[in-house]
Amino acid sequence: MTVVDPATRPEAAPAADAGTRTAFRTCPLCEAGCGLEVTVARDDEGTERVTRIRGDRDDVFSHGFICPKGSTLRQLHEDPDRLRRPLVKRDGAFVEVGWDEAFAEVDRLLTGVVAEHGREALGVYVGNPNAHNISALVYLKPLLKALGTRNVFSASTVDQRPKEISSALMFGTGLSVPVPDIDRTDHLLLLGANPLESNGSLATAPDWPGRLAAIRERGGRVVVVDPRRTRTAERADEWVAIRPGTDALLLAAMATTLLEEGLADPGAAGPHLADLDRLADLLAPFTAEAVAPATGVAADDVRRLARDLAAAPTAAVYGRIGTTTAEFGTVASWLVDVLAVLTGNLDRPGGSMFTRAAAGSATTRGTPGVGRGIRLGRHTSRVRGLPETMGELPAACLAEEIDTPGEGRIRAMVTVAGNPVLSTPHSARLDAALEGLDAMVAVDIYVNETTRHADVVLPAPSALEKPHYDLALLQLAIRNVANWSDPVLARDPDQPDEWEVLARLALVAQGVGPDADPAVVDDLVVDSLLAGAVGDEHGPVAGRDPAELKAMLGDERGPARIVDLMLRTGPYGDAFGARPDGLSLEALRAAPHGVDLGALEPRLPEVLRTPSGKVELAPEPIVADLPRLEAALDADPDALRLVGRRDLRSNNSWMHNVEVLVKGKERCTLHVHPDDAARLGLADGATARVRSRVGEVEAPVQVTDAVRPGVVSLPHGWGHAHPDVRLGVAQRHAGVNSNVLTDDTVVDVPSGTAVLNGIPVEVAPA
């Protein structure tokens, strides 16, 4: 492994001015994991303030790359709207209180609801920022267990859940996601992905712009399939303007072409595959000619795309949110990996490969090559009967579980770093439903469109006041790396660490009371992880004494101790002294620019955790959904469809309160193709009314040929006009909430994921 010496640069050495210092940390704002160099100045009173943030040129992964969001951590920290003290609602208005008073109120509220209605009257929503947050990733589990309810919802079912399910069914775990080896591939096919704006997702990598450019510079080819000519498509070799929601049909036809023309060759993965011989029959209805009317991609182009993929020396297929938040998200996610198999690019350098993460991965624990796999639908939602996946119910049914009367109705909600009023379907219904709750508790740094309904808001520290380790995202990295970040700034004197907030909330939920010591939860987490590590007969500390290992971890509380444990028992770890040169938290702290653990390497079959020990190419839940896909061949190709989009300067809804990220030209506009604008009587700059089955919004029109005819586009995460939110900058740039239009009754069947792309709409001048 490669470690960069922190003394190799002038900026890393002690500053000449004793009043300034330099800190290094990983940006927590998206999945890219860019390294930051943070300059901190101290005034005469000893108060520290960040004066500059730029890319860390010595970071082993990002090499100085930074997007516009990363430099705004100071603005987020200093935002006057960011909460510094807990809020409790008194007579309909929020008032600041101390932490003890806040937790006493939480205890009163939750205990009352549970006493009267039972634990199934509780609901939980976990937002997207938790995936970038080491405290949440570790301490949410005991909180959910303490709440004791099956009504658990998260941003996963408005994002990546179809890919998690297809990966778990095929390879054994939800994070067994083959990532595109973009640094070594000769041919990259991207579907529904715009990494030049979103920095990639489920394929953690800084500097996607540079990495995609490098493919072309070395003679490779980049092809983008998307209803929009995105920034990524503009820099690609080819843009394929597909109709929204039909990616699964295109992928199925490409697979059929490979099978029909004798181009399928799984290569070295062949001995590890189950049901390869079933694919031809399963995909037979999806010929290039059959899918062309529905997809809008000519049959000859479908076949050419397949042949190009097979002919490339190495090739990778990458599908992202445009494919997962669609009507056939799970099938499309499966077919992405089927194409990797058929072209011999699964588990191959330059193809689709599996990360070997330094900490926390289920694919580096237990018996190599075999496991329990996944069970879906262990319970269902009360109202509609939508199935559970990975311990969660679909967010598409959250509103109805609150506002539909009857036994088991959700009467109290706990939200953690989430804004479902803006990010989940049929937003107006959910907004109204939250108003009718008996109690609501939120862990959040803002009073936003969702937390305005809360009775108690518990703020977490700012990103600069928290430690950071990408426990989840480094399991999806295109290169094996590890970076630890200590807090850059000290917390306010009365601000508890985030893990303490979540642990104390868990103790309240468990019924222990508002004054219990959060260290109890911390020890329980450590003891549980140690028991698993010493009980793993294939692990590096099998059979060791847990008490001895716990003593070796030291007395440091919170995520640092837990990450140390995970690192030391992971695939590169020091195994508590058995491998002296291995990783530990101490080793990462000595390497502030990170540790490079090398390029991805083939991992079949040891990476598998399926019961059969094979890659399952025909999982029953996916096979059962293929008739529904076949019926989509007859869908109306002329219907006007709405798709979402992202902007490089915004990350969901909570980044809209930073002036530097939202200033300038209006970004929350309705993109309309010139042909559609002429047909519908829409003028550039005028206002249009957009109506779906469940709602309508008005937005300014932007006429552009960057969308294909028959497609209109609104960005995701806007709609900050409500007077009760405390987001001054966002309110001045309010925009409209596209999820007012999202139909909560339309979901991807295997996953229950909401369909946010390809929504049928009517558009007219306002």
N, C-alpha and C positions, 0 to 999 in steps of 0.2 A: 504494500500500500504506500501511497505517496503522501507525505506530510510537508506542507510549506512552512518553513521557519518564520515565525512572526517577526523576527529581527531583520529580515531581508529587505525591508523597505523603510525609508525615512519616516513615513507617516505612521508606521507601526511602532516606532521607538518612542520613548518618552518625549513629549513635546518640549520645545525650547521654552515656551511660555508655560510657567507652572500652573497657570489658570486654565489651561486647556488639556484635553486628553482625547485619544482616539479609541473607539470601541468598534468591534466587528460583530455583525449578527446576520441572520438570515431573514429576509423579508417575509412577513407572514400574511401578505395580502392576497396572494393567489397561489396556484400550484407550481409556479416556476421554480421557487426556491432560490432566488437570486441573493448573492452575498452583498451586504451593505457595509460601507465604511462611514461611521458616524462620528462627527466631531462634536465634542461637548465642552462648553466653556463654563467656568465658575466665576460668579461675581464676588464683590467684596464681602457680601453677607454669607457666602458659602453656598448659595443656590446655584444649581447646575441647570444649564439649558442647552439643548441641541442647536447648533448653529449651521451645520451642513450635513447633508446625507448624499453620498454618491456611491456608485458601484465599486465593489471591492475587486480591484484588478488581480489580486492574488487568490481569490476564491477558486477552489479546485474545480468547481462546477460551472460558475457563471462568468468567470474571467473578466469581471468589470461590467458586464451587461446589466442594465437596469431599465425598467419601463417608467413612464411618468408617474405611476402610482407609488413606487418605492420611495421616492424622495419626499413624499408627503407625510411620513410618519410623525414628523414634528408638528405639522398642522393638525393632524388627528389628535395628538397628545394635548395640544394647546387649545383645541376647539372649545370655545366657551359653552357650547351646548352639550359637551360630553359630561355625563353625570359623575360627580365626585363623592356624593353621599347618597345613602338610600332614600327613596321616596315612599311615602305612605299616603294613600288617598283618604282625606278627611273631608266630609261633606261635599264630595264630588271634585275636590281639588287636591293636587299633590302638594305635600309639605315635606321638607327635609327633616330626617330624624337620625338618631344614632343607630349603630348596628344592632345593639341589644334590643332596642325598641322595634326595629324592623323585623328581626327574627321572632320576637314575641308575637308580632302581628301575623307573620307567616304561620306560626304554630297555631294561633287561634283560628285562622281561616281554614287551614287544611285539616286540622283535627275536627273542626265542626262539620265539614263536609263528609269526612270519612265516618264519623260517628252516626250521622244521619242517613247516609246513602251507601256506605261501603267504598272500598278502594276502586272499584270499577267506575265510580263516578269521577275519578281523576283522569286527566289527559295530559300528555306531554308533547311539546313540539321542539325539536332540536334543529337549529339553523345551520346553514352552510359554513359560517366561520369556525365552527367547532372542528371541522376537518383539518384546520390549520393551527390548532390550539392544543398544546400538549396537556395542559391541565384538564381541559374538557375531555380529551381522548382517554385519559386515565380515570377521572373521577366521575364522569357521567354514568358509568356502569353501576357503581354503588348507589348513585342517586336513583336511577331507574329501578333498581332492585328494591330499594327502600320504599319507593312510591307504590310498588306492588300492583300496578295496573297493566292491562294488555293494550290500553289505548295510547300507544306510542307512535308518534308521527315524526317525520323529519324531512329535510330538504332532499334526501336521497330519492324519494319517489316523485320529485319534479326535476330530476337530473339523471343520475347514472345508474339507478337500480337495474334497468334491463341488462346492462353490461355485467354488473355484479352477478346477476342470476345466471346468465348464459355462461359466464366464466366458472361459477360454482358447479353448474351442471356438467360442464365439459371437463374441468380440471380439478375440482374438489373444494375450492374456497372462493369467497366473494372477491378477494384481492389477488387471485391467481389470474391476473389479466395479462395476456401477452402484449407487450408494448412494442411499438415500432422502433427498430434499431436505426434511427434516422441518420446517425453519424456514419453508418457503413453501408446503407442501402443504395442500390442503383435506380430504384423505381419506387416512388411513394404515391399511393392513391389515397386521397383524403376525402371523406364523405361527411357532410354536416359539421365540419370542423373549420375554425378560423383562427388558428394559433397566432397569427400576426396581430390579432386584436385581443384574444383571450389568453395568450401565453401557453396554450396547451392545457390538457386536462386528461386524467387517467393515462398520462404519459409525461411524467414530471421532467421538465428540461428548461433551463434558462436559454434565452436567445434563440427562439425558434426562427426569427428572420434570418440570422446568420447560418443556422443549421440547414434551413431549406435552400438558401442560396448556395451553400457548399455542395449540396446534391447536384445542382445544375452545373456548378463550376467543375466538378469532376466528371462531367459527361452524363450524369443521370437525368432522370425525368420526374417531374412533379405534376400530378393531375388532380384537380379539385372538382368534386361533384357537389353542387350546391344550387339551390334556386336563386341565390344571389351571387353577383360577382363581387365577392368579398375582397378585402385587402390581400388576403392570401391567394385568392384566385387570380388577382391582377398580376401577381409575381410568379405564377405557375406557368408551365408549358402549355396547359390546356385547361379550359373551364368547360365542364359539362353541366348545362343548365337543366337540371332535373326538376320535375314537378314535386312539390312538397309532399313528404310522407310516403314516397314510393321507393326509398332506398332499398328496402328489403326485396322488392321485385327486381330491381336492377342487379343486386348482388346474386339473387337466385338464378337469374338468367346468365350471368357471367359464369357461375359454377356449372350450370347445365351445358354451356358452350364448351367448357374445359372437358367435361365428361363425354359429351357427344363427339368431340373432335380428337379424342385420344391424347389430350394435352395434360391430363391429370397425372401427377407423379408425386407422392408424398415424401419421397426421399428418405432421409435417415429417421424421420418420425414414424415411418410405416409400421414397424413392429409394436408400436405403443398405441395403436389406434383400434377402437372398437366400432363396428358397424359402418366401415368405409363403403362396403358393398351395398348399403341401403340408400346411399345418397342419390344415385341415379334415378331410382324409382320415386323417391320422396320429392325430388325437384323437377321431375319430368314435365309437369304442367307449365313450368316457367321458362319457356323458350324465348329467344331474343325477339321473335316476331310477336309472341303473346304479350310481352310486357311493354312493347314500344308505345302503343296508344296511351297506356296509363302513365308511364314514366315521362313521356315526351322525348325519349332518347331513341333515335332510329336504330333499327335492328342491326344494321351494319356497324354502327358505333358501339353497340353493346358487345358484339363479337370481337371487335377490334380491341376494346378495353381489356377483354379477357385474354386475348392472344398476347397483347403487350405485356400483361402481368406475367404470363407463363414464360415468355421469351426473355425477360430480363434476367441478367446474371443473379441478382438478388432483388427481392421486392417485398414491400410491406404495405398492408392495408390498415388504415386508421379511420375509425368512425367515432364521431363524438356527439355532442348534445343534439345536433340536428337529426341524428339517427335514433337517439335513445328517448327523446321526448316526442315520439311519434307513435302512430297507431300500432306499428309493428316493431317496436323498439327492441324487444327481446329476440325476435327472429332475425332482425338486421344485425344485432350484436353477435349472434351465433354465426351468421353467414360471413361476417368479417373474418372470423377465425377458420371457418370452413375453406375460404379462399386461400388462406395461408397454408392450410394442410394440402390442398389440391395442387398448389404450385411448388410444394416442397420447401416452403419458407417458414414453417413453424419450428421454433427452437433452433434457429440457424442465424449466424451472424449476417446482418444485413436484412433479416426478415423480421418476424415477430418473436420476441424473446421474453423470458421471465427474469425479473429482478431478483437478486439475492440480497435482501435488505439486512442491515446490520442489527436491527432491533425490531421485535414485535411481530415478525411474520409467521403465519400459521404454516407456511411451506418449508420452514426450517426447524420445525418442532415435530416430535412424534416419529412414528415409523415412516421412513422415506418411501414414497411411491404408492402409498395406500392410505385411506382415511375413511371418515364417515360420510363425506359428501354433504349434500344439503337436502333438507326437507322443506317443502313449501306448503302453505295453507294449514299450519298447525292449529290455527283458529281463524275466524272470519269476523268482519265488522258486523255490528249489531243491525244496522238498517239495511244495507244493500248486500251483505254477505260477501264483500270483497276479501280475498285471502291475505293473510299475513305473509310477509317475506322478510327473512332475516330479523325477526322479532319486531317488525313494524307493520302498521297498517298504512294503506295508501293515503297520502295527503288529500287526494281528491275526495275522500269521504269525511274529512274532518268537520266541515260545517254541519253536515247532516247528523253527525254523531252528537253535536251540541244542541241543535235546534229541533230535533225530532223527539217529541214527547215519548215517554215510556220507561220501563225498567231498564237501568243500565245507561241512561243518558249521561253524557259528560256534563258535570256541573262545576268543575274547577279545572283550570289549566295552569300548567307550569311551562313557560317558554324559556329557552336558553339560547341567546344570541340568534334569534330568528325573527323574521318579519313576514309571516305567512299571509298577512292581509295584502301584501304586494306580490308575493312570490308563489301563491298557490291558486288553483282554479276557482272560478266564480267568486271573485274577491268580495263583491258587494254582499253576498250571502254570508261569508265568513265574518266580515266586519260587523254585520248585524247580529250574528250568532254570539260573538264574543261579548257584545254588550249585555246579553242576557245571562251570563255566567253568575253563579253565586260567589265565586272567588277566582282571582287570577294573580299569579306570582311570576315575575319576569326577572331573569338575569340578563342585563343588557347595559350598554353604555349610553343609550339614547332613549328619549321618549319619542317613539316613532309611531307609524300607523297602527302597529299591533300593540306595543307596550302602553299606549295611551289608555287602553282598556284595563290595565293591571291595577290591582289594589296595593301591591308592593313591587317596587323595582329595586333590585340589588345590583349595583354597578360593579363591574370587574375593573382591574387596573388597565391602563392603556397598554398598547403593544410594546412601548419602550420600557415599561415597568415590569414586564413578564419575561420568564425564560422561554426558550423556543427550541423544539426539536420536531422535525416533520415525521412523526411516527407513522402516520398513514401514507403520506405522499411519497416518502422515500421507498415504500414498497412498490411503487409504480414508476420509479425513475429509469431513464434510458441509460443510466450509468450508475454503478454502485458507488455511492458516496455517503458520508455521514458528517453532519455539522451540528454542533451544540452552541446555543446562544444564551449567555447569562443576561439578566436585565441590564439595560443601559443606564436607566435612571432609578433612583430610589423611589419607593411608593410614598405617598402622603402618610403622615404618622398614624392616622386612624384607618387607613385603607388596608383591609386584609388581602392576602394573596388570593388569586382566583381559585386555587385548589381548596383553600379554606372556606370560601363562600360556598362552593359546591358540596364540600364535605359536611359543612354545618347544615346546609339545606337537606342533605341526605339523612342526617340524624334527626332533624325535625320531622321529616316524612316518615321515618321509622317509628316515631312516637317517643323518642328519648327525651325530647324537650328542646327548648331554644338555647339552653346554656351549655350543652354538651361540647366536649373538646374535639375539634376536628382531627386532632392527631389520632384519635381512635380509628377513624376511617383510613387514614394514611397507613397505619400499621396493618390493618386488615388487608389492604391492597398488597402491601409488601409481602405479608405472610402467605397470601394466596398465590402470588407469583412464584415465591420461593418453593412452595409445596409442589407446584406444577413442574418447576425446573428440576428439582431433585428426584421427582417421580418419573421423569422422562428417561427411560432406559437408553435411549439413543442420544441424549443430550450430554453436554460437556461436564455437568456437575451431578450426574446420576448417582444417587446413593449418598451424597454428602449430607452433613448435618445442617438443617436450615438455620438453626440458632447461630452456628459458627459463621455461616455466610452472611446472616443479617448483621452480625457484629462487624464484619469486614466492610459493610456498606457505610458505616459511620452513622453520625447523628443528624445529618442534613435532612430536613423534612421536605415533603412535596415532590414535584416531578423529577427533580435532579436525582434523588435517590432511586426512584423507580426506573428512570432511563439508564442509570448506572447498572442496575440489576439486569435490565434487558440487554444492554450492550455486552456485559460480561458473560452472559449465558447464550449469546447469539453466535452466529457462524464465524465471526471474526474475533470473538471476545477472548479475554484473558482467562476465562473460566476460574476466576478467583485464585489466580496464581499458577494454575496448571499450565497456562500458555503465557509466559511473561511478556511476550511481545504483542499480545492481543489487545483489543480495544477495551476501553473503560471510559467513564466520564472524565477521569483525570487526563487520559490521552487526548480526548477531544478538546478539553479546556486548554491543553498545551498546543493545540493546532487551531487557532481562531479562524483560519481561512478554510478549515475543513480537512477531511481525510479522503483521499481518492482510493477507492477499493478496487478499481479496475473496470474494464468494459464488461458488458453482459456476456455470459458464457452459456452454452447449451446445458439444460438441466433435466431433460427427460431421461429416465422416468422418475427420478427422485422427487421432482417438484410436485408430482401428482398426489392428490388426497381424495381420490375417488374410491368407492368400495371395490371396484373391479381392478384398480391399478392401471387402467387404460384411459386414454382420451376418449370421452364419450361423444361420438359424432352424431348420435340420434337420440338425444334425451327426450323422454316421453312428453314433458310439458311443452317442449318446442314442437315436436312432431304433431301434437294435438292441435297446435295453432296454425298449421299450414293450410288446412281447408279455409280458414278465415282469410288468409293471405290470398289464396286462389280466388276467392270471391271478390277481392279488391281489384282483380283484373277488369271488372266491369264497372268500376267507379266512374263517375262523370268527370271526364278530363277537362271540361270547360268551366267547372266551378271556380269562383274566385277564392283563393286561399291566403290566409294570413300566416306569416312566419315571424319569428323574433330576430333580434340581432344584439350584439354586444359592441361596446365602444372601448378602445384601448384605455381610456381615461376613467372608466367606471367599473366597479366590481360589485354586481348586484345593487341593492338599494342603499347600503350604508356608507358608500363612498361619495354620495351626492352632496354631503355637507362640507366638502372641501372646495373652496372657491376656485383654486387653481385648476381643479379637475373638471369643473362644470362651466367655467366662464367661456365666453366666445360664442360662436354660432350655436343656434339651437340644435340639439341632437335628438330630442324626442319628437321626430317627425314621421309622417307616414310616407314611405317610399312607394311610388307608383310608376309603372312602366308608361312611357309616352303613349303607346297604343291604348292602354287601359284608361289613361287620363282623358284622351280624346273621346273615347267611347262613353265614359261616365260623366263627362262634363266637368272635370276637375282641373283647376288651374294651379300652377306652381305658386306656393305661398298662401293660397287660399285655405280655408278650413274644410275638412271632410268629416262626415259622420260615418263611423264604422260600426256595423251592427252584427252581432252573432245571435245564436239562439238564446243566450243567457244575459246579454247586456249590450250596451253601446257606449262609445266614447267619441269625442271630437278631437281631431289633431290636425296640425298644419300639414299641408301636402308638399312633398318634395318629389318632383317629377325626375326620374332617372332611369337610364337603361341598365343600371346595375342590378335590377331585378328582372326576371324573365316575365313575359306577358302572363297574365292570370295570377300573379303573385303580388301581394302588398306586404309591407314589413313595418312593424313597430318595435322599438327597443324594449328590453325587459328591465323591470325594477324601478320604473318611474311612477309618478302619481302622488306627489307630496303636498297636495293643496289643503289638506284638512287643517282647520285652525288649531286643533288641540295638540298637534305634534310640536316638538321643540327642536326644529331643524331649520334655523333661520336661512342658511344658504340654500338648502334644498327647496324650501318653500318659494324662494325667488326664482327657482328654475324647476318648477313643479312637474311639468310634463303630465302625461296621462298613464294610467295603469293598464297595461295590455291584458292583464289577467282578469279584468272585468269581462273580457270577451271569451276567456277559456271555459269550455264546457266541462263541468265536473262529472258529467255522466259518461264521457268518452275517455277510455283508458286503454293502455296496452294490456291485453288480457292476462298473460302470465305474471306480470309484475305489478299490475295496478297503477303503473305510472301514468300521470296525467299527460294528455296530448296537448302540448304547447305549440307545436308546429304543424301547419296544414289545417288550421281552423277554417271551416267554411264561413265566409262573411259576405255582407252586402255593404257597398260603399257608395255614398252619394254626397253631393255638395251639401254643406251645412247651411 
